[in-house]
């Protein structure tokens, strides 16, 4: 399935944010950076991107969740394997 323009904007923002800051953006940062009116709309589109495997959200709903683009997830997994000698 093809991303909507808003989903593509969010995906691009998350990817560029990761590349510049080496951490996940918050919902508010995504809202501001992608010019979206509310965090609930951010959540809706993140759910769609996650269901298509374009991002991962790591952590449970009771704690801050990392929003990770696919390329960063692969790098994190590789670093964990190299650092610990096993995949987490």
Secondary structure, 3 states (H helix, E strand, C coil): CCCCHHHHHHHHHHHHHHHHHCCCCCHHHHHHHCCCCCHHHHHHHHHHHHHCCCEEEECCCCCCCEEEEHHHHHHHHHHHHHHHCCCC
